[in-house]
Amino acid sequence: MGIDLKDVKPSSRTHTGFNGYSEVILGTIRLSVQAEGVTRTVKFLVVSTKAPYDVIL
């Protein structure tokens, strides 16, 4: 996605994925998201896992 990892703020929280397993969050990042002409800043959790998608909104 062209994001620099220095922009990710560290986090020690865990997240339970869709598979039911808990994983450590690498950090959080706020990104601008545009949909139908509306732009909002959205906070995303960054995890290191294989997935068939890049982001879930």
N, C-alpha and C positions, 0 to 999 in steps of 0.2 A: 504493500500500500504506500510505500515511500515515506514511512514515518521514521523519524530518528529516535532511537531508544533513549536518548538523553531527555526527551520530552515526557517519558513515562515516569510518573511519581511512584516510588516504591510503596508496597503494601504488604502486610503480613497476614492479611485475612485469607480465609479459604472460601471456595465456591463449590457448590454441588452441581455437577454437570447433568446433562440430560441422561447420561448413562447411570446416574445414581452414585458415582464415585466423587469423593472430595478431592480437590486439587488446590494447590497454593496459587494465589493470584500474584503474578509478577509485579503488577502495579496498575495504576489507573491513568487514563489520558482523556483530556477534553478535546473534542474535535467538532468543527462546524459541519452540520448536516443540512442539506437542502432537499426539500421535497415539495413539489407543486408550488414553487415560488416562495416558500417559507424557509428561512434559515434559522436554525437553533443550535446552540452549543450543547453537546451531549457528552456525558461522562461514560466512558467505556472501561470495562475490566479487561486487562491484558493477561492472557494465559498461554502457556506453552503446551499445546496439545494438537493432535491432528484432527481436522474437522473438514467436512465437505463444503464449508462456507468460510468467508472472511470475517463476517460480522453478523450479529443478530440484533435487530432493533426491537 
